[in-house]
């Protein structure tokens, strides 16, 4: 006897809550807060029936089929415009779908015959990893940058906590930071899909919050200045306040806890032994990146042998802010 749409919905929500009991908010309960008016319609979409390439409807296969419907529900909700957002020109954000039209067939082609445990590793992308720490963000970032190659992370139907290659866009520094946060497990795809390609103050503040100041506006910065220590795995943002809205994005990196950083789309440095490649670094000095967002006070000897202070242009009001990844807003 076929399930009713309401029964299938309730069973799937309960499965998510039971399979991931320590996630806050629980995945099933969270989906219920998002989907209030179209539950029966979406329940029909995740029905399996006798779909080819899917575990047959037997008692032995029931756990895997329950997991499969639960994964489909997560993909249908969190990758769609019910939840996901994108940045618009001018800094506003809007709901946007990252689901291909044939998303269900594509997902079932990958997951249809996998075990319950494997499918749950896919659902696990929508939850933080128990025991994940800030240190792990740096450890992941040190292994390499997002490849820049397809498939993208947003809307990727095959990702799993057991198999998460760092693919997708890498052309902006905060795309790298978002990918490393997700792979480390301190955030989930639920957090990531709030805006996979943020840009501008409003969108980035929504994801990261306001952070904690490391270098205050107007505070002098010169050759003898020392940056305060920033813990390992913390997200770091630097920018010049007088650069206006277009320059607010600045540069985003991950601290390694020892004065070095991981980052993509960096300010290049070629001053051996300090060398930072634009595409990616896992050992560049934070100071070298921050210097490009300040105006260093330069000194030189004049013809009489005395030191002259030479300033070039207007002193920029550089800022440096850190974010504890364990306290990001709604990191779930």
N, C-alpha and C positions, 0 to 999 in steps of 0.2 A: 504494500500500500504506500503510495506516494505521501511524503510529508506535506503539510500545509506550509505556505510561505512563512506564517508567523512561527510555527514550530521549528522550522529550519533556522530562522533568524535567532530565536532564543537558544537553540542548541549550540549554534556557532558562537554566540556571545559568551555563553557559559564555558565553552571549550577554551576560548582565549583567556578568560579570567582564571580558569583552573590550571591551564598549562603554564601560565606566567603569573603566579600568585603574588610575587614580591615587587611587581612593577607598579609604580604610582605615577599617574592614575592607571588603573588596570586597563589593558587594551580594550577589552570588551565594553567596559563601562564608558571608556572614553569615546568609543565609536557610537555608543547610544546617545551621547550628548551631541554628537555631530549630526547623526542621521535621525531625524525625528519625524519626517513626513513621507519618506520613500522607502521604508523598510521592506515592504512586501515586494516592491519592484526590484530592489537590489538583491533580496533573497532569491528571487527567480534567476537573477544573473549568475549567482554562485552555485546553483543547483548542478549536480553531477549526473544524475540519472544513469543511463547506460552509455555515456560518452566513450567513444573508442580511445584507447591509450590511457585509460584511468582504471585504477583498481576496481574490480567488479564488486557489486554491492552484496558482500557476504559478511557474516558475523566477524570472521577473522580480519577482514579488511576495514572494518568500521573505524578503528582509531586513525588509520592513514587517511580515510575519506573525510573524517571530521577535521583533521589537520589541514587537508587540502582546501576544504571550504573556508576554513579560518584564514588561511593565507590569501585566498582569492578575495575575501572580504577586506582584509587589510590593504591589499593592492588597490581594490576598487575605491576605497574611501580615501586613503592617504595620498595616492598618486593622482587623484581627480580634483576637480575644482570644488569639491565639497570641503577640502582641507588645504591643498597645496596653493602656493602663491608665487607670483613673480614680480619683479620690479618694473615699473613703467618709466617712461621718459619724464623727467621732472622730479623723481624721487618717490612718487606714490607707489603703493603696492596693490595688487588685485588678484583675486582667485584665478587660478589657471590650471588646466588639466595637462598632465604629462603622460596620460595613457594613450597608447595607439588604439585605433578602432578595433583591431582584432586581438586586444590584450588578453582575453581569456584563453583563446586558442594558443597563443604564444606561451602563456604561463603553463597551461596544462601539458604542452609539448615537452616542457622541461621537467615539471614536477609530478606529472600524472601517475607515474609508477614508482616514485621514490618512497622510502620508508617514512613512518611517522616522525622518527627522530630527525631525519634529514629535512623534512618539511618544516619541522619546528625550528630548525636552524635558520630557515628562511624567514619564518615569522619573527624570529629573534632579532632581525634587523630593525623591527619596529619597537624594540625595547632596549634600554641600556643594558650593558653587560654587568652582572653582579661582580663586585670587586674591582671594577675598572677604576683607575687612579689617574691623577694629573700626570704623573711620571710617564704613564703609558702613551700619552699624546706625543711627548717628545720622542719616545722610543720608536713609535710608528713613523713619525715625521722623518727621523734619521734614515729610514730604510729607502726612501725615495719619494719623488713628487708624483702627483697624478700624471698619467701617461699623456693626456691630451687627446688620446685616441678613443673612438667609440668602443663599447656603448657608454652613454652617459650614466651617471649614478642616479639622477632623478628619473623616476619611472622605470628603472631597471628591474625587470621581472624575475631575474635569476640570481640576484645577490643572496648571499647566505653568510651567517657568522662563521661558517666553516670554509667559505670560499668567497673572499671579497678582494678582488684585484683592484688596485687604485687606478681606475680609468676615468674618463670624462675630462671636462675642460680644466686647463691649468694656466690659462692666460692671465688670470688676475691672482693677486696674492691671497685674497680671502677665499677664493675657490680652493686653493691648496689647504688653507686652515680648516675649512669646513670638511673636506675629505678626510683629513687626519683625525679630526675630532670624531667623525663617524666610525672610522676604522678602529680607533682605539676603544670604542664602546662606551665612552663617557656621555655620548649623546646617541639618540636613535634616529631612524628614518623619519619618525614623526616630527622631531625637531628640525632635521635637515630639510624636509619638504615644506616647512613654513616659508622658505625662500631659498631655493638651491643656487640662485644667481643674484644675491643682493648687491645693491649699489646705492650709494647715497646715505646720508645720515639717518633718515627715518628707518630704512630697511635694516641697516646694520645695527642700529640701537635696539630694534625690535628683537633681533636674534641674540645680541651680546649684552645688552643693558648698558649702563654708563661706566662701569669699570672703576678702577682706583688709580688716582694720579701717581705717576712715578717722577715725572719732571713737570713742574708747574709752569703755566704761561708766564712769559716775561723773565723767568729765572735765567740768569746768565749761563752760557755754556761756552767754554773755551778749551784750549788744549790741555789744561790741567784738571778739567772737570772729571768727576768719577760718577758713573751711573749707579744708582742703588741696585743691589742684587734683586733679581726677579726669579721666583721659584721655577723649578723644572716643570715643563708642560703648560705653563701659563700662556695665554694668548696675549700678544702685545700689539698695540696700535699706536702709530706715530703719524703726526700731521702738523701742518702749519696753520694756525688759526686765521692768519691774514690772507690765506690762499682762496677763501670764499668757498661756496658750495661745491664748485668743480674740483677743488683740491682736498675736500674733506676726507675722501676715501683713504688718502695717504698710503701707508704701507702696513700690512698685517703679517705677523710672524709668530712662531712658537719659540718660547725660551727653552734653552737646554739647561738652565740653572747655573751655568758656569760663565756667563757673559757672552756665550755664543747663541746662535739662533738657527732654526730651520725656516726657510722661506722660498717662495717662488716669485718670479717677476721682480727681482731685487734691484737695488741700486748697485751697478757694477763697481767693483773695486779692484784695481790692479796696482797694488803697492806692496810687493812681496816683503815679508811673508804673508801679509794680509791680502788675500785674493778672494773675491766673491763673484761668482758667475751669475748673470742675470736670470737664467732659466731656473736654477735651483741651487741652494746651499744647505748643508746640514752642519756647518761649522763656522759660518761667517760670524764676525763680531757684531753684537748689537750696536755697539758704539759707532761702527763704520756706517751702519744704516741710518742711525739717528742723526749723524753729522749732516747728511744730505737734507734733513728737515730743519736744520738750524743754520745760523750764520756764525761760523767760527770767528773768534777774534784772532786776526793774523798779526804776527810780529815780524819785523825785519830791522836790520841794523842800517842806520843812516850813514851818511858819509863821514860823520864825526865819530862813528863807532857806538853811538847810543841806540837803544831799542826804541823804535817807533811803533805805536799801535796803529794798524791800518784796518779800517772798516770798509767793506765794499757794499754799498747800497744800504737799504733799510734793514735793521735787525728783525728777523722773523720771530714770531711768537710760537715757537715749537712746543708741542705737547707730546707726552709719552704716557700711555695708560695701559694698565695690565688688567686681565680678567682671569679669575680662577675658573677653570673649566668645570669644576664640580658644582659651581653655583650659577651656571648660565640659566637664564629664564626659561622655564619649561623644558629642561633638557631631556626629560622622560626618555 
